């Protein structure tokens, strides 16, 4: 089975920076996308940034210009550099991986989630 482990969360003041890291391990098949989502208390989980194997990125409008996603396909890791943090960025950040599983009945797309790392931005 695939496991994702996040690290790098913490408490910072407004305007500060954090770097989140995620490492995937286990039985990995063809990986399409890795990225980051976040969930604030009482809110739905939302996309922050993703990157395909080919390097295409997708950012939430709220983080464009402040966050940068990077990925190492060989290591199956993905990082998120977060700058100019705002209180609105406070959330649990989850690493996400999507890959293809092939079996006797065909293939299916499997989403894998990490346990999350807490980012708190104080005023």
C-alpha positions in Angstrom: 0.0 0.0 0.0 1.0 3.6 -0.6 1.7 5.9 2.4 2.2 9.6 2.3 4.0 11.4 5.1 3.9 15.2 5.5 6.2 17.4 7.5 7.0 21.0 7.9 3.9 22.4 9.5 4.0 24.8 12.4 3.1 28.2 13.8 4.2 31.4 12.1 3.3 35.0 12.2 1.6 36.8 9.4 4.1 37.4 6.6 6.3 34.4 7.5 7.2 31.4 5.5 7.0 27.6 5.8 8.0 24.7 3.6 5.9 21.6 3.6 7.3 18.3 2.4 5.6 15.1 1.5 7.2 11.7 0.8 5.4 8.8 -0.8 6.4 5.2 -0.2 5.1 1.8 -0.7 3.7 0.0 -3.7 3.5 2.8 -6.3 2.0 2.4 -9.7 1.9 5.0 -12.4 1.6 8.4 -10.7 -0.3 11.2 -12.5 -0.5 14.0 -10.0 0.9 15.0 -6.6 -0.1 18.0 -4.7 -1.5 19.7 -1.6 -5.0 20.4 -0.3 -6.0 22.1 2.9 -8.9 22.1 5.2 -9.8 24.8 7.7 -12.0 24.2 10.7 -15.6 23.9 9.6 -14.7 24.2 6.0 -14.5 21.8 3.0 -11.1 20.6 1.9 -9.8 22.6 -1.0 -7.1 22.4 -3.6 -4.0 24.4 -2.9 -1.5 23.3 -5.6 -0.9 20.3 -7.7 1.7 19.2 -10.2 1.5 16.5 -12.9 4.3 14.1 -13.7 5.0 16.3 -16.7 5.4 19.4 -14.6 2.1 21.2 -15.2 0.9 23.1 -12.2 -2.4 24.2 -10.8 -2.8 26.7 -8.0 -5.7 28.1 -6.1 -6.2 31.7 -6.9 -5.8 32.6 -3.2 -2.2 31.3 -3.2 -0.9 32.3 -6.6 2.3 34.4 -6.3 2.8 33.3 -2.7 3.1 29.5 -2.8 5.3 27.4 -5.0 5.0 23.7 -5.6 7.9 21.5 -6.5 8.2 17.8 -7.2 10.8 15.2 -7.6 9.4 12.4 -9.7 12.4 10.1 -9.0 12.0 10.4 -5.3 8.2 10.6 -5.3 8.3 13.7 -3.2 6.4 17.0 -3.4 7.1 20.2 -1.5 5.2 23.4 -1.0 7.0 26.6 -0.3 4.6 29.0 1.4 5.6 32.7 1.6 3.8 35.8 2.8 1.5 33.7 4.9 -1.8 35.1 6.0 -4.2 34.0 8.8 -6.5 32.8 6.1 -3.9 30.2 5.3 -4.4 28.5 8.7 -5.5 24.9 8.0 -4.5 21.3 8.1 -2.5 20.7 4.9 -2.8 17.3 3.2 -0.6 15.7 0.7 -2.4 14.0 -2.1 -1.3 11.5 -4.7 -3.2 10.1 -7.7 -2.1 7.0 -9.5 -3.3 4.2 -11.8 -3.9 0.7 -10.5 -4.2 -2.1 -13.0 -5.8 -5.4 -12.3 -7.7 -8.2 -13.9 -10.8 -6.1 -14.4 -8.9 -3.2 -15.9 -7.5 0.0 -14.4 -8.7 2.4 -11.9 -7.6 5.8 -10.5 -6.7 5.8 -6.8 -6.4 8.8 -4.6 -4.1 8.6 -1.6 -4.0 11.1 1.3 -1.5 11.8 4.0 -2.5 12.4 7.6 -2.1 16.1 7.4 0.2 18.7 8.9 -1.1 21.8 10.7 -0.2 25.2 9.6 -1.2 28.1 11.9 -0.6 31.7 11.0 -1.0 34.2 13.8 -1.5 37.9 13.7 
